Amino acid sequence: MALDVVTIGEPMVLFAAQKPGPLEEVDAFVRSIAGAELNVAIGLSRLGLRVGYVSRVGRDSFGRHLLAAMDREGIDRRHVALDDAHPTGFMLKSRAGDGDDPSIEYFRRGSAASHLSPTDNPAAYCAQSRHLHLTGISAAISKSARDLVFRMAAEARAAGRSVSFDPNLRPSLWPSQAVMVDCLNRLAASSNWVMPGLAEGRLLTGHESPEAIADFYLERGAELAVIKLGPQGAFFAGATDRGTMAGVPMTKVVDTVGAGDGFAVGVISALLEGLSFADAVARGNAIGARVVQFPGDSDGLPNREQLAAALGRQSR
């Protein structure tokens, strides 16, 4: 089966608190799934794209839960390996109020996905796809996973397949900020479409304005640089086209986690359909705004009908 998109990452089981307050006081959680790359895979699949996922999960109940979720979402998981020696990672998330960011605690050290390495590279499988989506998390979880990510990026670019990159900074996973900045900027230079948030772009480039951050990545080979501005929308720049797409007004924010992944879903799907940079960013804004109105990381990712409704509200 030919694929539209392949992505690589660490899927995690998510335990979301059912009442506001610090995690140490929560006594009821609901289990679901998480992981930036998995969120993007789910979002693209719901929009009708054929998506393959590369990862490792433990041969445990968490791993089986994640595999079943991938099957329900129509994600091709032929290259999600079962690891007999290492467990599936999981995370705890608080319930925030009034649109605040929740608290998150990760339990991923020594996980199955952190043992990804270049030996897991499904080169022939990836060659069937049109596009590769990467995040900085996959590069951060271990040195061996980082080597795999760089190899997959290099092979995709050499073959003329497009590559998108969301830095998704996780400083605690890196040995130092200097290593993080160097690796992520090199990975961005291997990508066609780069999508940092404003704070991420400032840290990675040393520039303050969205325009200067975008130019930093365009000068290093990106075709499109999109700087996410939160509720204010996003600034985008290509070789001949640039501008700011306003954010989508919202009356209520339930959970901000996953908004950036939803934005990536919008941009990637639109560009693979041949839409303009401006239309792609507008779709990213619409999906990101929808995601924050739902409690789960991927609950708000739309199907085609829901996307049309979201875009219709955006245009009014």
Buried (B, 14 or more C-beta within 10 A) or exposed (E): EEBBBBBBBBBBBBBBBEEBBEBEEBEEBEEBBBBBBBBBBBBBBBBEBBBBBBBBBBBBEBBBBBBEBBEEBBBBBEBBBBBEEBBBBBBBBBBBEEEEEBBBEBBBEEBBBBBBBEEBBBEEBBEBBBBBBBBBBBBBBBEBBBBBBBBBBEBBBEEEBBBBBBBBBBEEBBEEEEEBBEBBBEBBBBBBBBBBBBEBBBBBBEBEEBBBBBBBBBEBEBBBBBBBBBBBBBBBBBEEEBEBBEBBEEEEBBBBBBBBBBBBBBBBBBBBBEBEBBBBBBBBBBBBBBBBBBBBBBBBBBEEEBBEEBBEEBEE
